[in-house]
Amino acid sequence: MGILIPLIGFWYQTAMAGSPISGAKDGVAIQGFDTVAYFTEAKAVKGSPRLAHEWAGTVWFFATIENRDAFASQPEKYAPQYGGHCALSVANGKDAKGSGEAWHLHQGVLYLNASNNVQARWLRDVSGNISRADQQWPSIKARLEAE
């Protein structure tokens, strides 16, 4: 047990450095929600620190071993777009945190929004918002990686 504490501390420090993933500086991606569950269960499910996996400089939590393993084998398939930042904020050139409870799958891609109210605005023009966010994301991502 004594060796786990330093190892966990090192893992946390590694996860914080320069990651464009929302929540990386807090120690866990997307507030600990299981990103695979959006696809497999069509709902927001909290993950467990006991079922963690590190990817893209960030720790991700999962509700099941199967979900963790699915993510580990294909993280790009399951990770939220724009690093889990609020998709509408990204479309507007900002990097607000996405909420694990305000999510939307569009053409097999996961998008998070800051809140259900923000998500309602996102849903009014999903294609237009995606187009704008795709243009904004490279510069936002570069800035986050440099921090």
Beta strands, then each sheet from edge to edge (+ up, - down):
strand 1: 48-55
strand 2: 58-62
strand 3: 99-106
strand 4: 109-113
sheet 1: 1+ 2-
sheet 2: 3+ 4-
end
